[in-house]
Amino acid sequence: MFGKTKIIQIGNSVGIVLPKEALAALHADKGDIVTISAAPDGVRISAYDPEVQRQVDAGREVMREYRDTLRALAK
């Protein structure tokens, strides 16, 4: 755990400021892209990995294309 942070106004949006320790753990720096995903206990922030995103997109494409087949196999 890296402590707490406050949600702040940034123009018409909101954001959070990450402590140096959190950035170091993410291996991220100013301007880098991070991924936010749901986790069983809240949300998870992780460094963006284009290879992982490519794999997720490919999986979604397969699930969309073979939806009926996958549904039948799940029974």
Distance bins in CASP14 RR format, pairs under 12 A and 6 or more apart:
PFRMAT RR
TARGET T0000
AUTHOR 0000-0000-0000
RMODE 2
METHOD distances of the structure
MODEL  1
1 19 0 0 0 0 0 1 0 0 0 0 0
1 21 0 0 0 0 1 0 0 0 0 0 0
1 22 0 0 0 0 1 0 0 0 0 0 0
1 25 0 0 0 0 0 1 0 0 0 0 0
1 41 0 0 0 0 0 1 0 0 0 0 0
2 16 0 0 0 0 0 1 0 0 0 0 0
2 17 0 0 0 0 0 1 0 0 0 0 0
2 18 1 0 0 1 0 0 0 0 0 0 0
2 19 1 0 1 0 0 0 0 0 0 0 0
2 20 0 0 0 0 1 0 0 0 0 0 0
2 21 1 0 1 0 0 0 0 0 0 0 0
2 22 1 0 1 0 0 0 0 0 0 0 0
2 23 0 0 0 0 1 0 0 0 0 0 0
2 24 0 0 0 0 1 0 0 0 0 0 0
2 25 1 0 0 1 0 0 0 0 0 0 0
2 26 0 0 0 0 0 1 0 0 0 0 0
2 45 0 0 0 0 0 1 0 0 0 0 0
3 16 0 0 0 0 0 1 0 0 0 0 0
3 17 0 0 0 0 0 1 0 0 0 0 0
3 18 0 0 0 0 0 1 0 0 0 0 0
3 19 1 0 0 1 0 0 0 0 0 0 0
3 20 0 0 0 0 0 1 0 0 0 0 0
3 21 0 0 0 0 1 0 0 0 0 0 0
3 22 0 0 0 0 1 0 0 0 0 0 0
3 25 0 0 0 0 0 1 0 0 0 0 0
4 16 0 0 0 0 1 0 0 0 0 0 0
4 17 0 0 0 0 0 1 0 0 0 0 0
4 18 0 0 0 0 0 1 0 0 0 0 0
4 19 0 0 0 0 1 0 0 0 0 0 0
4 22 0 0 0 0 0 1 0 0 0 0 0
5 14 0 0 0 0 0 1 0 0 0 0 0
5 15 0 0 0 0 1 0 0 0 0 0 0
5 16 1 0 1 0 0 0 0 0 0 0 0
5 17 1 0 1 0 0 0 0 0 0 0 0
5 18 1 0 0 1 0 0 0 0 0 0 0
5 19 1 0 0 1 0 0 0 0 0 0 0
5 20 0 0 0 0 0 1 0 0 0 0 0
5 21 0 0 0 0 0 1 0 0 0 0 0
5 22 0 0 0 0 1 0 0 0 0 0 0
5 23 0 0 0 0 0 1 0 0 0 0 0
5 45 0 0 0 0 0 1 0 0 0 0 0
6 14 0 0 0 0 0 1 0 0 0 0 0
6 15 0 0 0 0 1 0 0 0 0 0 0
6 16 1 0 0 1 0 0 0 0 0 0 0
6 17 1 0 0 1 0 0 0 0 0 0 0
6 18 0 0 0 0 0 1 0 0 0 0 0
6 19 0 0 0 0 0 1 0 0 0 0 0
7 13 0 0 0 0 0 1 0 0 0 0 0
7 14 1 0 1 0 0 0 0 0 0 0 0
7 15 1 0 1 0 0 0 0 0 0 0 0
7 16 1 0 1 0 0 0 0 0 0 0 0
7 17 0 0 0 0 1 0 0 0 0 0 0
8 14 1 0 0 1 0 0 0 0 0 0 0
8 15 1 0 1 0 0 0 0 0 0 0 0
8 16 1 0 0 1 0 0 0 0 0 0 0
8 17 1 0 0 1 0 0 0 0 0 0 0
8 18 0 0 0 0 0 1 0 0 0 0 0
9 15 0 0 0 0 1 0 0 0 0 0 0
9 16 0 0 0 0 0 1 0 0 0 0 0
10 16 0 0 0 0 1 0 0 0 0 0 0
10 17 0 0 0 0 1 0 0 0 0 0 0
15 34 0 0 0 0 0 1 0 0 0 0 0
15 36 0 0 0 0 0 1 0 0 0 0 0
15 45 0 0 0 0 0 1 0 0 0 0 0
16 22 0 0 0 0 1 0 0 0 0 0 0
16 23 0 0 0 0 0 1 0 0 0 0 0
16 34 0 0 0 0 0 1 0 0 0 0 0
16 36 0 0 0 0 0 1 0 0 0 0 0
16 43 0 0 0 0 0 1 0 0 0 0 0
16 45 0 0 0 0 1 0 0 0 0 0 0
17 23 0 0 0 0 0 1 0 0 0 0 0
17 30 0 0 0 0 0 1 0 0 0 0 0
18 24 0 0 0 0 1 0 0 0 0 0 0
18 25 0 0 0 0 1 0 0 0 0 0 0
18 26 1 0 0 1 0 0 0 0 0 0 0
18 28 0 0 0 0 1 0 0 0 0 0 0
18 29 0 0 0 0 0 1 0 0 0 0 0
18 30 0 0 0 0 1 0 0 0 0 0 0
18 31 0 0 0 0 0 1 0 0 0 0 0
18 32 0 0 0 0 0 1 0 0 0 0 0
18 34 0 0 0 0 1 0 0 0 0 0 0
18 36 0 0 0 0 0 1 0 0 0 0 0
18 45 0 0 0 0 1 0 0 0 0 0 0
18 47 0 0 0 0 0 1 0 0 0 0 0
19 25 0 0 0 0 1 0 0 0 0 0 0
19 26 0 0 0 0 0 1 0 0 0 0 0
20 26 0 0 0 0 0 1 0 0 0 0 0
20 28 0 0 0 0 0 1 0 0 0 0 0
20 29 0 0 0 0 0 1 0 0 0 0 0
20 30 0 0 0 0 0 1 0 0 0 0 0
21 28 0 0 0 0 0 1 0 0 0 0 0
22 28 0 0 0 0 1 0 0 0 0 0 0
22 29 0 0 0 0 0 1 0 0 0 0 0
22 34 0 0 0 0 0 1 0 0 0 0 0
22 45 1 0 0 1 0 0 0 0 0 0 0
22 46 0 0 0 0 0 1 0 0 0 0 0
22 47 0 0 0 0 0 1 0 0 0 0 0
23 29 1 0 0 1 0 0 0 0 0 0 0
23 30 0 0 0 0 1 0 0 0 0 0 0
23 31 0 0 0 0 0 1 0 0 0 0 0
23 32 0 0 0 0 1 0 0 0 0 0 0
23 34 0 0 0 0 1 0 0 0 0 0 0
23 45 0 0 0 0 0 1 0 0 0 0 0
23 47 0 0 0 0 1 0 0 0 0 0 0
24 47 0 0 0 0 0 1 0 0 0 0 0
25 34 0 0 0 0 0 1 0 0 0 0 0
25 45 0 0 0 0 1 0 0 0 0 0 0
25 46 0 0 0 0 1 0 0 0 0 0 0
25 47 0 0 0 0 1 0 0 0 0 0 0
26 32 1 0 0 1 0 0 0 0 0 0 0
26 33 0 0 0 0 0 1 0 0 0 0 0
26 34 1 0 0 1 0 0 0 0 0 0 0
26 35 0 0 0 0 0 1 0 0 0 0 0
26 36 0 0 0 0 0 1 0 0 0 0 0
26 44 0 0 0 0 0 1 0 0 0 0 0
26 45 1 0 0 1 0 0 0 0 0 0 0
26 46 1 0 0 1 0 0 0 0 0 0 0
26 47 1 0 1 0 0 0 0 0 0 0 0
26 48 0 0 0 0 1 0 0 0 0 0 0
26 49 0 0 0 0 0 1 0 0 0 0 0
27 34 0 0 0 0 0 1 0 0 0 0 0
27 46 0 0 0 0 1 0 0 0 0 0 0
27 47 1 0 1 0 0 0 0 0 0 0 0
27 48 0 0 0 0 0 1 0 0 0 0 0
27 49 0 0 0 0 0 1 0 0 0 0 0
28 34 1 0 0 1 0 0 0 0 0 0 0
28 35 0 0 0 0 0 1 0 0 0 0 0
28 45 0 0 0 0 1 0 0 0 0 0 0
28 46 0 0 0 0 1 0 0 0 0 0 0
28 47 1 0 1 0 0 0 0 0 0 0 0
28 48 0 0 0 0 1 0 0 0 0 0 0
28 49 0 0 0 0 0 1 0 0 0 0 0
29 47 0 0 0 0 0 1 0 0 0 0 0
31 47 0 0 0 0 0 1 0 0 0 0 0
31 48 0 0 0 0 0 1 0 0 0 0 0
32 45 0 0 0 0 0 1 0 0 0 0 0
32 46 0 0 0 0 0 1 0 0 0 0 0
32 47 1 0 0 1 0 0 0 0 0 0 0
32 48 1 0 0 1 0 0 0 0 0 0 0
32 49 0 0 0 0 0 1 0 0 0 0 0
33 45 0 0 0 0 0 1 0 0 0 0 0
33 46 0 0 0 0 0 1 0 0 0 0 0
33 47 0 0 0 0 1 0 0 0 0 0 0
33 48 1 1 0 0 0 0 0 0 0 0 0
33 49 0 0 0 0 1 0 0 0 0 0 0
33 50 0 0 0 0 1 0 0 0 0 0 0
33 52 0 0 0 0 0 1 0 0 0 0 0
33 53 0 0 0 0 1 0 0 0 0 0 0
34 43 0 0 0 0 0 1 0 0 0 0 0
34 44 0 0 0 0 1 0 0 0 0 0 0
34 45 1 0 1 0 0 0 0 0 0 0 0
34 46 1 0 0 1 0 0 0 0 0 0 0
34 47 1 0 0 1 0 0 0 0 0 0 0
34 48 1 0 1 0 0 0 0 0 0 0 0
34 49 0 0 0 0 0 1 0 0 0 0 0
35 43 0 0 0 0 0 1 0 0 0 0 0
35 44 0 0 0 0 1 0 0 0 0 0 0
35 45 1 0 0 1 0 0 0 0 0 0 0
35 46 1 0 1 0 0 0 0 0 0 0 0
35 47 1 0 0 1 0 0 0 0 0 0 0
35 48 1 0 1 0 0 0 0 0 0 0 0
35 49 1 0 0 1 0 0 0 0 0 0 0
35 50 0 0 0 0 0 1 0 0 0 0 0
35 52 1 0 0 1 0 0 0 0 0 0 0
35 53 1 0 0 1 0 0 0 0 0 0 0
35 56 0 0 0 0 1 0 0 0 0 0 0
36 42 0 0 0 0 0 1 0 0 0 0 0
36 43 1 0 1 0 0 0 0 0 0 0 0
36 44 1 0 0 1 0 0 0 0 0 0 0
36 45 1 0 1 0 0 0 0 0 0 0 0
36 46 0 0 0 0 1 0 0 0 0 0 0
36 47 0 0 0 0 0 1 0 0 0 0 0
36 48 0 0 0 0 0 1 0 0 0 0 0
37 43 1 0 0 1 0 0 0 0 0 0 0
37 44 1 0 1 0 0 0 0 0 0 0 0
37 45 0 0 0 0 1 0 0 0 0 0 0
37 46 1 0 0 1 0 0 0 0 0 0 0
37 48 0 0 0 0 0 1 0 0 0 0 0
37 52 0 0 0 0 0 1 0 0 0 0 0
37 53 0 0 0 0 0 1 0 0 0 0 0
37 56 0 0 0 0 0 1 0 0 0 0 0
38 44 1 0 0 1 0 0 0 0 0 0 0
38 45 0 0 0 0 0 1 0 0 0 0 0
39 45 0 0 0 0 1 0 0 0 0 0 0
39 46 0 0 0 0 0 1 0 0 0 0 0
46 52 0 0 0 0 1 0 0 0 0 0 0
46 53 0 0 0 0 0 1 0 0 0 0 0
47 53 0 0 0 0 0 1 0 0 0 0 0
48 54 0 0 0 0 0 1 0 0 0 0 0
48 56 0 0 0 0 0 1 0 0 0 0 0
49 55 0 0 0 0 1 0 0 0 0 0 0
49 56 0 0 0 0 1 0 0 0 0 0 0
50 56 0 0 0 0 0 1 0 0 0 0 0
50 57 0 0 0 0 0 1 0 0 0 0 0
51 57 0 0 0 0 0 1 0 0 0 0 0
51 58 0 0 0 0 0 1 0 0 0 0 0
52 58 0 0 0 0 0 1 0 0 0 0 0
52 59 0 0 0 0 0 1 0 0 0 0 0
53 59 0 0 0 0 0 1 0 0 0 0 0
53 60 0 0 0 0 0 1 0 0 0 0 0
54 60 0 0 0 0 0 1 0 0 0 0 0
54 61 0 0 0 0 0 1 0 0 0 0 0
55 61 0 0 0 0 0 1 0 0 0 0 0
55 62 0 0 0 0 0 1 0 0 0 0 0
56 62 0 0 0 0 0 1 0 0 0 0 0
56 63 0 0 0 0 0 1 0 0 0 0 0
57 63 0 0 0 0 0 1 0 0 0 0 0
57 64 0 0 0 0 0 1 0 0 0 0 0
58 64 0 0 0 0 0 1 0 0 0 0 0
58 65 0 0 0 0 0 1 0 0 0 0 0
59 65 0 0 0 0 1 0 0 0 0 0 0
59 66 0 0 0 0 0 1 0 0 0 0 0
59 67 0 0 0 0 0 1 0 0 0 0 0
59 70 0 0 0 0 0 1 0 0 0 0 0
60 66 0 0 0 0 0 1 0 0 0 0 0
60 67 0 0 0 0 0 1 0 0 0 0 0
61 67 0 0 0 0 0 1 0 0 0 0 0
62 69 0 0 0 0 1 0 0 0 0 0 0
62 70 0 0 0 0 1 0 0 0 0 0 0
63 69 0 0 0 0 0 1 0 0 0 0 0
63 70 1 0 0 1 0 0 0 0 0 0 0
63 71 0 0 0 0 0 1 0 0 0 0 0
63 73 0 0 0 0 0 1 0 0 0 0 0
63 74 0 0 0 0 0 1 0 0 0 0 0
64 70 0 0 0 0 1 0 0 0 0 0 0
66 72 0 0 0 0 1 0 0 0 0 0 0
66 73 0 0 0 0 1 0 0 0 0 0 0
66 74 0 0 0 0 0 1 0 0 0 0 0
67 73 0 0 0 0 0 1 0 0 0 0 0
67 74 0 0 0 0 0 1 0 0 0 0 0
68 74 0 0 0 0 0 1 0 0 0 0 0
68 75 0 0 0 0 0 1 0 0 0 0 0
69 75 0 0 0 0 0 1 0 0 0 0 0
END
